[in-house]
Amino acid sequence: MRKLLSGMLIAALVASTIAVSSVLATPALAANGALFNPGNIISDAMMYDGAALSADQVQTFLAQREPSCSSSCMANLRQGTPSMPANRCAPYAGSSNERASDIIAKVGAACGISQKSLIVLIEKESSLISANNPALSRYNYATGFSCPDTAPCDPVFGNFFYQVYYAARQLLTYAQTATQWNYQAGRVNQVLYSPNGSCGASPVFIQNKATAGLYIYTPYQPNTAALANLYGTGDGCSAYGNRNFWRIFTDWFGPPTAGTSLLRSTDNATVYLVSDTVKYPVPSLSILAALAPLGQVAFVSPTLLDSYTPGHVVGRSLRGPDGSIYFFDSGLKLPFTTCAQAADYGASCEATGYVQLSALQISAFVTGPLLSSVMGTVEGGRYYIKNGLKAEILDDQSQALAGIPAGMNVLTENALAGLALTTPIVRDGAFALTRGTSTYSLLTVSSRSTVASGAESALGVAQRTTGSLGAGSIAFIPGIPAVFTGAVKETATGIGSVVSSAGRFDLSGGGIPPAATVPVPQALIDSYPLLGKIEPGSFIKSASSGTVYVVMPGDVRPVSGWGALLALTSSGSPKITTLDASVVSLFSRGPVALTSGSLVRSPQNTTVYLVNGVTDRVAFSSFDFALAAGFSSFSYSTEERIQAYPLAPQLLGYGLTCGTTSYIAGGGAVHLVSADLAPLYPFTYVPLDGFTCAKLTVGTPATSFIRIDNGTIYKLAGGQKLPVVSMNRFAAISSGATWTNVPDSFASLYSVGPSA
């Protein structure tokens, strides 16, 4: 595509260095070969600005470049132009008599190529901009399009319009198909110094598409000799095309990389925001991203950066020429309402608290609403900003309860990166998601309990979660050991409940270890519909298992079978509450509940025990004791299950207690011993639990008379048994009382006294 400049053109370019006085062509700095950066010849912003100059501005520029030009000079050139359909470039409407300036302006607008770049391209290829009496044939290679180094230019494109149009379209094509070419932005490219391969090459990190496009168009970089004599010739290995493009652009329009306010040097990674004559260092990538409206970072020489006055580090506040100070992020600028608010956000109304921008620079940011004390972020956070700190707010309700006005601005997390995090603002008894994770927590104003992983659905946590917090904010709330698995207790009273997605069951008594319950406010407990109560003696099971548990004050115990379940049910019709498996899992497990009130032994051990409900096992020395009380049901169980029951401290005898009531055993039933008769039955009374007591057959109350198996009746008195010699005698002394049938072994505990 390209043709190396001939000596004639070079000479013409050397002669074309007259300074231009127009405001369109006032350079920021005079061209200096030491400032040439082969990796950033022109910025994308400067190359691809299709609105850089209007047709009249181009015409003014051309007239200023050659005030005494002839009829053939560029300022006076006119020609008919064809209409061009959309083909990468937008459609071009032809005309019968267009100025060269019209063609340059319209082509630039259609193809999105800066008119300044097209002017410079024409000058560096054919010197037509500065020529005062050019031959018309020079317009046939005005931009060098389709003029290869090794052959004549293609006559098909030998027309000024075609030269400008196809050159612009080609530069656009390079950008649109960037990965299809040998020179690509964002990587190191080996760039030759000359068409003469023996002159060598050097690696160049091409920083943008515009620079890559220049190398594709003219595939050589200037060597040291060419840069040392910027307006002349170098040596036999010098090429001048890209050097001259950069130099002409600099001389006529200022630095071609100046389409940005963000600069860094080639030997230092520090990026500066340049405003007027001051350079402000950019301290972080987050702030650099927020400054994107000011352009891409351009690489310049250290010499150029050294020409600016050092300023303070860029913060999050900008000041316009009218004195307004703004917080900025994501292309927006939000006005501070007061200097105190600026201080809250880590800024200041003092000169060191903001960066002063020009009107053009500040206008690059879209003006947003007035800044408030609450800043939401697109990532999901919400923060209360005060005294240079950010306190994350869980949700609307937490914000309202804290007395913070409703509403917020919304920017990015990066906007607040410079503010220190502090304790979040949360409400008592709320669920929160740790943002960016699947972890939920149950929060109070002073503690945090992690929700058990995998139980979130069963507990209905997601539906009750109205806000999220970042991990840093969550860490400010002290964690407690208890993992939230559904067991809670009211903070003030300590009364417990188990909750799930369906509702709650209030606990009356134990079953769940206190350490496993999470303290919460009553309002949270009340927000779950009451489904019932779980208290000692009630039965529970999970929906996914057939195992039934009896609830005890300290645990739950699996019931060994249907018979055991009936033995634990005084009514004979057990009521079983079905719970979610996750709720059932909260309860501590006790030993398997054997059949209450039955006699049991293992195959490995001949010792027989009375199963005392779910409390303990009672040993005895004779079956008389068990049979007298009505305990006759017998079964086998495993030694492990039997040994899991604690062993009662006393052996089973004829004295039994249920709560505070004392009984004696006899005739397969138990008989109440009143307080006045207690001295007659000086036994060791073995306590039975409620389940066993509920299964007892209660006979007539005990009297002072007992009867043994052979029919003998005794009156108990003074620790002796006094025989009653006849029924007539019994009738005479009993005053209508009856007797209690007891085994002989019962009566043998008394010595025989005289006849009653």
VOGU-3710 file (C-alpha; in Angstrom, 3 decimals, decimal comma):
1> mrkllsgmli> 0,000/0,000/0,000  2,774/2,376/0,775  5,552/4,096/-1,018  8,698/5,273/0,742  9,112/9,014/0,377  11,398/10,055/-2,390  14,174/12,545/-1,871  12,112/15,131/-3,658  9,237/14,780/-1,218  11,587/14,815/1,760
11> aalvastiav> 13,085/18,037/0,534  9,617/19,456/0,110  8,725/18,442/3,653  11,904/20,015/5,007  10,886/23,199/3,333  7,386/23,061/4,796  8,090/24,047/8,379  6,625/27,524/8,438  4,794/28,178/11,736  1,033/28,653/11,481
21> ssvlatpala> -0,583/31,423/13,470  -4,150/30,153/13,297  -5,723/28,883/16,506  -6,315/25,677/14,569  -2,609/25,120/14,322  -1,092/26,340/17,555  1,276/23,608/18,824  1,361/22,733/22,520  5,092/22,075/22,229  7,540/22,473/19,344
31> angalfnpgn> 8,413/19,189/17,667  11,437/17,614/19,314  12,839/14,323/18,066  13,630/13,277/21,631  9,884/13,207/22,342  9,031/10,800/19,535  7,573/7,546/20,897  7,458/4,825/18,226  4,784/2,945/20,167  2,410/5,908/20,373
41> iisdammydg> 2,704/8,117/17,320  -0,890/9,299/17,547  -3,643/8,517/20,028  -6,847/6,799/19,015  -8,737/9,860/20,190  -6,826/12,102/17,802  -6,856/9,716/14,834  -10,480/8,614/14,987  -12,142/11,971/15,611  -14,302/12,466/12,523
51> aalsadqvqt> -15,511/15,816/13,807  -12,111/17,384/14,437  -12,541/20,128/11,788  -15,396/21,399/9,685  -15,054/22,103/5,973  -14,689/25,836/6,623  -12,046/25,210/9,271  -10,131/23,018/6,831  -10,443/25,716/4,182  -9,161/28,362/6,591
61> flaqrepscs> -6,243/26,149/7,502  -5,326/25,498/3,854  -5,435/29,201/3,055  -3,238/29,975/6,055  -0,668/27,347/5,074  -0,104/28,894/1,632  -1,486/32,475/1,485  -0,014/33,144/-1,995  -1,001/29,907/-3,683  -1,821/29,605/-7,383
71> sscmanlrqg> -4,930/28,239/-8,976  -3,580/24,674/-8,633  -2,867/24,796/-4,922  -4,927/22,884/-2,444  -6,934/25,861/-1,175  -8,182/26,532/-4,715  -8,696/22,954/-5,909  -12,197/21,963/-6,974  -13,480/18,765/-8,545  -16,585/16,703/-9,036
81> tpsmpanrca> -16,989/13,785/-6,647  -18,945/10,559/-6,928  -21,428/9,304/-4,364  -20,055/6,351/-2,425  -22,256/3,729/-0,764  -21,757/2,608/2,826  -18,737/0,301/2,903  -17,074/0,508/6,332  -17,413/4,288/5,940  -20,834/5,917/5,991
91> pyagssnera> -22,311/6,880/2,609  -20,699/9,830/0,857  -22,910/12,214/-1,128  -21,044/13,344/-4,235  -21,208/16,809/-5,817  -20,301/18,389/-9,145  -17,973/21,042/-7,775  -16,453/20,399/-4,316  -13,504/22,143/-2,706  -10,596/20,055/-1,468
101> sdiiakvgaa> -11,551/21,199/2,025  -15,100/19,860/1,496  -13,711/16,501/0,409  -11,368/16,283/3,414  -14,097/17,278/5,868  -16,803/15,000/4,393  -14,519/11,988/4,013  -13,268/12,429/7,580  -16,828/12,561/8,879  -17,948/9,570/6,797
111> cgisqksliv> -15,012/7,371/7,765  -14,474/8,622/11,300  -10,908/9,763/10,570  -9,717/13,084/11,926  -9,504/15,825/9,297  -6,253/16,850/10,984  -4,834/13,380/10,352  -5,912/13,481/6,699  -4,269/16,879/6,240  -1,050/15,587/7,766
121> liekesslis> -1,217/12,390/5,684  -1,525/14,436/2,490  1,392/16,636/3,455  3,728/13,812/4,452  2,924/11,863/1,252  2,820/14,616/-1,395  3,586/17,985/0,246  0,418/19,326/-1,377  -0,722/21,284/1,671  2,308/23,554/1,595
131> annpalsryn> 2,854/23,602/-2,183  1,920/26,947/-3,801  1,920/25,824/-7,439  1,805/22,023/-7,579  1,436/20,080/-10,780  -2,049/18,611/-11,009  -0,521/15,138/-11,429  0,611/15,241/-7,790  -3,017/14,977/-6,705  -3,047/11,461/-8,196
141> yatgfscpdt> -0,887/10,252/-5,298  -1,982/12,809/-2,708  -2,135/10,291/0,155  0,116/7,628/-1,331  -2,782/5,188/-1,443  -2,050/2,153/-3,625  1,468/3,457/-4,268  3,729/0,526/-3,360  7,441/0,986/-2,774  8,353/-1,257/-5,689
151> apcdpvfgnf> 5,889/-0,150/-8,402  4,069/2,897/-9,782  0,841/4,072/-8,199  -2,322/2,339/-9,372  -4,002/4,760/-11,838  -7,448/3,475/-10,794  -7,034/5,537/-7,644  -5,317/8,452/-9,382  -7,720/11,154/-8,358  -7,645/13,449/-5,332
161> fyqvyyaarq> -11,028/12,345/-4,075  -10,188/8,651/-4,445  -6,824/9,194/-2,773  -8,426/10,827/0,271  -11,463/8,550/0,452  -9,664/5,217/0,076  -6,827/6,253/2,386  -9,340/7,188/5,094  -11,332/4,018/4,541  -8,141/1,991/4,710
171> lltyaqtatq> -7,142/3,558/8,049  -10,614/2,738/9,370  -10,331/-0,811/8,040  -7,070/-1,287/9,915  -8,830/-0,362/13,137  -11,906/-2,476/12,478  -9,898/-5,576/11,517  -6,995/-4,998/13,861  -6,106/-8,648/14,435  -5,709/-9,378/10,724
181> wnyqagrvnq> -2,571/-7,331/10,233  1,097/-7,805/11,015  1,213/-4,761/13,249  -1,203/-4,906/16,188  -1,808/-2,753/19,232  -1,214/-4,147/22,693  1,779/-6,271/21,836  5,458/-5,987/20,941  6,046/-5,753/17,177  9,313/-5,910/15,276
191> vlyspngscg> 9,359/-2,741/13,162  11,938/-2,196/10,402  13,977/0,962/10,089  14,046/0,877/6,300  12,917/-1,129/3,246  16,530/-2,275/3,232  16,321/-5,303/5,498  20,005/-5,071/6,360  19,270/-1,868/8,276  17,560/-4,002/10,914
201> aspvfiqnka> 14,550/-3,590/13,166  13,751/-3,111/16,831  10,871/-4,198/19,067  8,085/-1,653/19,503  5,182/-2,030/21,915  2,379/-0,481/19,866  -0,027/1,114/22,302  -3,102/1,812/20,223  -4,887/1,049/16,982  -4,107/4,415/15,426
211> taglyiytpy> -0,352/3,891/15,723  -0,687/0,342/14,438  -2,598/1,727/11,436  0,233/4,147/10,593  2,718/1,270/10,618  0,507/-0,845/8,389  0,226/2,120/6,022  3,954/2,960/6,234  5,777/-0,026/7,774  8,930/1,711/9,014
221> qpntaalanl> 10,072/3,604/12,063  12,636/6,433/12,089  16,114/5,565/13,264  18,272/7,702/15,509  19,725/9,615/12,597  16,290/10,543/11,263  15,166/11,781/14,692  18,389/13,661/15,309  17,753/15,750/12,181  13,991/16,044/12,560
231> ygtgdgcsay> 13,558/18,508/9,707  16,160/16,990/7,424  17,659/13,707/6,325  19,319/11,021/8,364  21,496/8,306/6,916  21,208/5,494/4,402  19,024/3,492/6,773  16,581/6,276/7,577  12,876/6,208/6,728  10,765/9,301/7,213
241> gnrnfwrift> 7,073/8,609/6,702  5,967/8,080/10,315  8,527/10,549/11,624  7,161/13,217/9,328  3,533/12,389/10,194  4,327/12,888/13,879  6,426/15,992/13,290  3,956/17,718/10,964  1,038/16,940/13,245  2,968/18,322/16,227
251> dwfgpptagt> 3,967/21,475/14,389  0,512/22,154/12,976  -1,916/20,838/15,599  0,066/20,090/18,758  1,121/16,670/20,073  -0,816/13,904/18,272  -1,080/12,066/21,568  -2,744/15,042/23,239  -6,264/13,714/22,746  -6,238/12,900/26,449
261> sllrstdnat> -5,520/14,529/29,801  -3,859/11,386/31,139  -0,148/11,045/30,493  2,717/8,868/31,635  6,338/8,742/30,582  8,005/5,922/28,738  10,233/5,116/31,699  7,836/5,547/34,658  4,501/3,864/35,346  3,009/6,852/37,191
271> vylvsdtvky> 0,013/8,276/35,350  -0,721/11,984/35,650  -3,873/13,980/35,128  -2,649/17,057/33,287  -4,644/20,253/33,646  -3,346/23,601/32,497  0,329/23,546/33,510  -0,097/21,167/36,476  0,290/17,375/36,579  -1,588/15,488/39,312
281> pvpslsilaa> -0,427/11,899/40,015  -3,170/9,258/39,775  -2,754/6,944/42,795  -4,783/3,861/41,813  -6,367/1,947/38,987  -9,822/2,656/40,403  -9,318/6,408/40,149  -7,725/6,012/36,737  -10,840/4,158/35,568  -13,025/6,943/36,963
291> laplgqvafv> -11,060/9,488/34,898  -11,884/7,681/31,646  -13,863/10,668/30,232  -10,549/12,539/30,050  -9,171/10,019/27,552  -6,862/7,045/27,392  -3,417/7,091/28,952  -0,862/8,435/26,492  2,864/7,664/26,662  5,084/10,698/26,380
301> sptlldsytp> 8,720/11,356/27,048  9,969/12,238/30,520  11,009/15,609/29,081  7,424/16,443/28,243  6,129/15,477/31,682  8,927/17,392/33,360  7,603/20,564/31,768  4,502/20,428/34,013  4,311/21,677/37,595  3,795/18,832/40,120
311> ghvvgrslrg> 0,431/18,864/41,914  -1,100/16,808/44,719  -2,419/13,266/44,341  -5,759/12,929/42,548  -8,594/12,157/44,950  -12,285/11,828/44,253  -13,134/15,493/43,815  -12,877/17,832/40,852  -13,418/21,574/40,665  -14,728/23,459/37,667
321> pdgsiyffds> -13,769/26,986/36,662  -16,958/28,303/38,298  -15,830/27,032/41,701  -18,247/24,066/41,886  -16,699/20,984/43,491  -17,826/17,528/42,448  -17,481/13,910/43,487  -16,835/11,855/40,357  -17,034/8,286/39,079  -18,178/6,327/36,028
331> glklpfttca> -18,333/9,382/33,798  -20,506/11,301/36,290  -19,831/14,304/38,471  -22,081/14,833/41,492  -22,011/18,272/43,151  -21,141/18,456/46,842  -23,788/20,378/48,784  -21,471/21,672/51,524  -17,813/21,695/52,456  -18,693/19,462/55,425
341> qaadygasce> -20,063/16,892/53,027  -16,910/17,142/50,961  -14,940/16,350/54,130  -17,177/13,336/54,780  -16,175/11,998/51,389  -12,477/12,620/52,050  -12,339/15,766/49,940  -11,995/19,427/50,899  -12,894/22,888/49,752  -9,220/23,746/50,131
351> atgyvqlsal> -6,994/23,678/47,048  -5,338/20,464/48,206  -8,703/18,703/48,375  -9,650/18,835/44,704  -8,209/18,851/41,198  -8,788/22,037/39,236  -9,988/21,314/35,697  -10,643/23,477/32,702  -14,159/24,034/31,397  -13,544/21,578/28,551
361> qisafvtgpl> -12,252/18,905/30,912  -15,025/19,240/33,493  -17,621/19,165/30,710  -16,392/15,687/29,745  -18,197/14,390/32,864  -21,990/14,188/32,878  -23,523/16,218/35,703  -25,513/14,032/38,073  -27,812/14,824/41,023  -26,654/16,442/44,240
371> lssvmgtveg> -24,576/14,127/46,379  -26,292/12,577/49,406  -24,906/10,970/52,550  -25,824/7,502/51,267  -24,015/5,960/48,311  -25,262/2,807/46,650  -23,091/0,846/44,261  -23,846/-1,100/41,109  -22,205/-4,094/42,787  -24,973/-4,141/45,415
381> gryyiknglk> -23,450/-2,257/48,344  -24,998/0,704/50,134  -22,980/2,955/52,447  -23,538/5,786/54,880  -20,673/8,235/54,405  -19,484/10,238/57,404  -16,112/11,618/58,537  -14,183/9,838/55,820  -15,670/6,444/56,787  -18,175/4,242/55,002
391> aeilddqsqa> -20,645/2,169/57,031  -22,466/-0,365/54,914  -26,267/-0,340/55,270  -28,039/-3,690/55,126  -31,407/-2,578/53,736  -34,088/0,118/53,680  -35,407/-0,825/57,113  -31,946/-0,678/58,683  -31,443/2,738/57,110  -34,744/4,028/58,456
401> lagipagmnv> -34,211/2,634/61,966  -30,823/4,359/62,086  -32,489/7,713/61,353  -30,786/8,096/57,974  -32,943/9,809/55,319  -34,215/7,549/52,564  -32,678/7,534/49,101  -29,166/7,269/47,740  -26,899/7,968/44,802  -25,549/4,995/42,855
411> ltenalagla> -21,995/4,710/41,532  -19,413/1,892/41,741  -17,565/0,267/44,631  -14,397/1,833/43,215  -15,868/5,265/43,881  -15,589/4,613/47,622  -12,327/2,676/47,571  -10,495/5,522/49,292  -12,804/5,554/52,332  -12,153/3,293/55,303
421> lttpivrdga> -14,788/0,704/56,144  -16,444/0,774/59,564  -19,145/-1,131/61,477  -22,202/-1,720/59,273  -25,682/-0,436/59,987  -28,000/-3,417/60,508  -31,267/-4,107/62,258  -31,813/-6,639/65,001  -32,776/-10,117/63,825  -32,106/-9,725/60,096
431> faltrgtsty> -30,685/-12,162/57,594  -27,876/-10,973/55,320  -26,119/-12,484/52,337  -22,362/-12,052/52,162  -22,069/-10,387/48,773  -20,328/-12,425/46,121  -20,851/-15,688/48,037  -23,687/-18,074/48,900  -23,163/-17,590/52,652  -25,978/-16,195/54,781
441> slltvssrst> -25,799/-14,867/58,320  -28,369/-14,136/61,010  -27,527/-10,740/62,458  -28,378/-8,940/65,627  -27,102/-5,505/66,564  -24,191/-7,095/68,396  -23,626/-10,600/67,035  -23,588/-12,751/63,949  -24,416/-16,421/63,446  -23,622/-18,190/60,186
451> vasgaesalg> -26,535/-20,006/58,582  -25,780/-23,712/58,222  -24,648/-24,486/54,699  -27,240/-26,474/52,782  -30,058/-25,601/55,206  -30,926/-22,236/53,635  -33,946/-23,545/51,737  -35,397/-25,528/54,660  -35,024/-22,482/56,880  -36,579/-20,111/54,325
461> vaqrttgslg> -33,590/-17,809/54,632  -33,446/-16,522/51,047  -37,070/-15,323/51,166  -36,377/-13,447/54,410  -33,138/-11,829/53,220  -33,583/-8,232/52,109  -29,985/-7,076/51,840  -26,369/-8,071/51,460  -23,099/-6,973/53,022  -19,536/-7,224/51,853
471> agsiafipgi> -17,244/-9,667/53,621  -15,339/-6,763/55,168  -18,506/-5,341/56,703  -19,671/-8,740/57,967  -16,330/-9,167/59,736  -17,064/-6,137/61,941  -19,962/-7,987/63,605  -18,673/-10,446/66,247  -19,453/-14,045/65,372  -20,867/-16,474/67,925
481> pavftgavke> -20,084/-20,227/68,000  -23,684/-21,312/67,441  -24,412/-21,970/63,779  -27,963/-21,041/62,860  -29,733/-24,283/62,034  -33,209/-23,191/63,118  -32,850/-23,208/66,898  -33,358/-19,792/68,475  -34,032/-18,341/71,895  -35,544/-15,011/72,748
491> tatgigsvvs> -32,760/-12,674/73,823  -34,386/-11,402/77,023  -36,219/-14,472/78,306  -34,180/-17,336/76,898  -37,374/-19,125/75,773  -36,577/-21,309/72,789  -38,169/-22,144/69,448  -37,273/-24,034/66,333  -38,061/-22,302/63,033  -38,242/-23,406/59,429
501> sagrfdlsgg> -39,635/-22,151/56,151  -43,094/-23,381/57,238  -43,219/-21,686/60,646  -42,134/-22,311/64,198  -42,556/-24,676/67,111  -42,083/-23,205/70,552  -40,082/-25,304/72,975  -41,260/-26,039/76,484  -38,321/-27,639/78,202  -35,139/-28,978/76,724
511> gippaatvpv> -34,188/-31,178/73,864  -31,802/-28,725/72,214  -28,483/-27,846/73,869  -28,449/-24,161/74,883  -25,131/-23,669/73,080  -26,825/-24,555/69,782  -29,487/-21,855/70,051  -29,036/-18,375/68,627  -30,317/-15,397/70,657  -32,750/-13,296/68,601
521> pqalidsypl> -35,380/-10,637/69,298  -38,955/-11,703/69,927  -40,038/-9,865/66,782  -38,108/-12,296/64,604  -39,604/-15,308/66,418  -43,089/-13,850/66,076  -42,593/-13,368/62,345  -42,743/-17,152/61,950  -46,298/-18,571/62,169  -46,802/-20,706/65,291
531> lgkiepgsfi> -47,325/-24,343/64,308  -47,393/-25,835/67,795  -45,317/-26,669/70,854  -42,699/-29,286/71,505  -42,397/-30,294/75,142  -41,047/-33,229/77,139  -43,120/-36,340/76,492  -44,154/-35,299/72,981  -43,150/-37,242/69,902  -41,448/-35,967/66,756
541> ksassgtvyv> -40,206/-37,432/63,506  -38,829/-36,089/60,238  -40,708/-36,217/56,964  -37,916/-38,266/55,421  -37,613/-40,937/58,130  -39,893/-43,309/60,006  -37,966/-43,001/63,258  -40,044/-41,528/66,065  -38,358/-39,666/68,899  -39,630/-38,975/72,348
551> vmpgdvrpvs> -38,675/-35,508/73,563  -36,910/-35,364/76,909  -35,752/-32,340/78,925  -32,189/-32,771/77,721  -32,454/-34,699/74,468  -34,650/-36,743/72,162  -34,588/-40,503/72,111  -35,475/-42,761/69,225  -38,289/-45,133/70,132  -37,371/-48,767/69,518
561> gwgallalts> -40,698/-49,832/68,073  -44,454/-49,457/68,001  -44,884/-51,284/71,286  -42,377/-49,026/72,952  -44,202/-46,030/71,525  -47,534/-47,211/72,921  -45,874/-47,846/76,282  -44,812/-44,185/76,312  -48,338/-42,980/75,510  -50,789/-42,809/78,367
571> sgspkittld> -53,754/-42,491/76,011  -52,679/-45,391/73,858  -52,938/-43,142/70,780  -49,613/-41,324/70,261  -49,607/-37,877/68,605  -46,515/-37,462/66,435  -45,410/-34,087/65,076  -43,662/-34,270/61,691  -40,807/-31,765/61,253  -38,263/-31,016/58,589
581> asvvslfsrg> -35,215/-33,240/58,895  -33,039/-30,181/59,483  -35,136/-29,265/62,527  -35,063/-32,790/63,938  -31,306/-32,792/63,560  -31,055/-29,886/66,013  -31,994/-32,007/69,003  -29,423/-33,881/71,055  -29,759/-37,639/70,816  -30,216/-39,849/73,865
591> pvaltsgslv> -30,258/-43,651/73,996  -32,873/-45,669/72,169  -36,121/-45,665/74,132  -36,975/-49,264/75,133  -40,486/-50,331/76,122  -41,399/-48,426/79,248  -42,430/-50,606/82,214  -41,124/-53,806/80,639  -38,521/-56,295/81,776  -35,495/-56,649/79,536
601> rspqnttvyl> -32,246/-58,541/79,268  -29,662/-59,164/76,580  -28,754/-62,581/75,161  -25,259/-62,116/76,547  -26,274/-61,230/80,121  -28,760/-62,987/82,437  -29,415/-59,863/84,484  -32,962/-58,642/84,032  -33,877/-54,987/84,421  -37,028/-52,977/84,698
611> vngvtdrvaf> -37,101/-50,319/81,953  -38,018/-47,216/83,916  -39,579/-45,160/81,123  -36,703/-43,360/79,404  -34,936/-42,508/82,661  -32,922/-45,540/83,771  -32,894/-49,319/84,273  -33,706/-50,785/87,666  -32,182/-54,084/88,754  -33,985/-56,458/91,141
621> ssfdfalaag> -33,159/-59,568/93,138  -36,452/-61,400/92,680  -39,239/-61,442/90,116  -41,623/-61,097/93,063  -40,908/-57,375/93,178  -41,683/-56,815/89,491  -44,717/-59,088/89,330  -46,220/-57,596/92,495  -46,257/-54,163/90,732  -47,661/-55,612/87,516
631> fssfsystee> -44,384/-55,565/85,504  -44,633/-58,831/83,616  -43,859/-57,997/79,977  -40,461/-59,417/79,019  -38,211/-58,969/75,965  -34,627/-59,134/74,755  -32,554/-56,203/73,543  -28,927/-55,593/72,711  -26,453/-55,161/75,489  -25,438/-51,850/73,944
641> riqayplapq> -28,964/-50,435/74,136  -29,501/-51,706/77,671  -26,205/-50,325/78,900  -27,048/-46,942/77,338  -29,657/-46,536/80,083  -28,223/-45,310/83,386  -28,408/-47,842/86,211  -30,737/-46,794/89,055  -28,965/-46,516/92,426  -31,528/-48,709/94,262
651> llgygltcgt> -32,776/-52,226/93,591  -36,443/-52,644/92,832  -38,488/-53,447/95,944  -42,079/-53,251/97,100  -41,933/-49,467/97,593  -42,405/-47,177/94,606  -42,892/-43,439/94,127  -44,433/-41,442/91,315  -43,509/-37,850/91,890  -44,409/-37,212/95,544
661> tsyiagggav> -46,868/-40,121/95,820  -45,776/-43,348/97,458  -47,125/-46,760/96,580  -46,644/-50,358/97,649  -46,708/-53,156/95,093  -48,972/-56,115/95,479  -51,269/-58,307/93,456  -50,064/-56,865/90,120  -51,031/-53,315/91,064  -49,779/-50,439/93,153
671> hlvsadlapl> -51,540/-49,087/96,198  -51,378/-45,596/97,593  -49,665/-45,262/100,949  -51,067/-42,338/102,862  -48,850/-40,299/105,124  -50,386/-41,739/108,306  -49,777/-45,300/107,123  -46,236/-44,675/105,871  -44,653/-45,948/109,148  -46,283/-49,325/108,486
681> ypftyvpldg> -44,348/-49,678/105,190  -40,741/-48,739/106,005  -39,427/-49,704/102,548  -36,845/-48,119/100,251  -39,045/-46,423/97,688  -37,710/-46,524/94,112  -38,736/-43,490/92,002  -40,374/-44,205/88,654  -40,525/-41,706/85,789  -43,735/-40,331/84,388
691> ftcakltvgt> -43,910/-42,747/81,458  -43,670/-45,794/83,758  -46,079/-44,355/86,287  -48,606/-43,768/83,517  -48,596/-47,510/82,751  -49,167/-48,670/86,367  -52,402/-50,261/87,481  -53,485/-48,411/90,594  -55,438/-50,593/93,004  -57,231/-49,728/96,213
701> patsfiridn> -55,249/-47,628/98,663  -53,144/-49,520/101,151  -54,528/-50,141/104,645  -52,954/-51,624/107,728  -53,988/-55,114/106,525  -52,200/-57,434/104,083  -53,146/-60,885/102,794  -50,718/-63,524/101,504  -51,238/-66,234/98,916  -52,526/-68,891/101,385
711> gtiyklaggq> -55,266/-66,524/102,527  -53,740/-65,504/105,842  -54,533/-61,919/106,786  -52,167/-59,818/108,871  -52,546/-56,547/110,645  -49,393/-54,423/110,507  -48,419/-52,723/113,740  -45,180/-51,690/115,415  -43,090/-53,205/112,636  -44,731/-56,613/113,072
721> klpvvsmnrf> -47,407/-58,587/111,305  -50,194/-59,689/113,624  -52,198/-62,709/112,402  -55,965/-62,291/112,153  -57,359/-65,640/113,325  -60,737/-65,487/111,619  -62,929/-63,464/109,321  -65,142/-62,627/112,245  -62,110/-61,174/114,014  -61,160/-59,242/110,835
731> aaissgatwt> -64,631/-57,805/110,630  -64,436/-56,802/114,244  -61,120/-54,951/114,014  -61,019/-53,644/110,408  -63,725/-50,993/110,738  -64,759/-51,784/107,172  -61,228/-51,561/105,702  -60,022/-54,102/103,171  -56,636/-55,724/102,737  -53,878/-55,616/100,121
741> nvpdsfasly> -52,872/-58,866/98,467  -49,095/-59,293/98,664  -46,664/-62,122/97,951  -45,302/-64,203/100,806  -41,921/-62,516/100,369  -43,593/-59,173/101,097  -44,976/-60,495/104,432  -41,670/-62,172/105,279  -40,136/-58,720/105,665  -42,059/-58,404/108,952
751> svgpsa> -41,622/-60,460/112,128  -44,661/-62,316/113,473  -46,351/-60,818/116,480  -49,270/-61,928/118,660  -52,664/-62,421/117,172  -54,508/-59,253/116,391
//
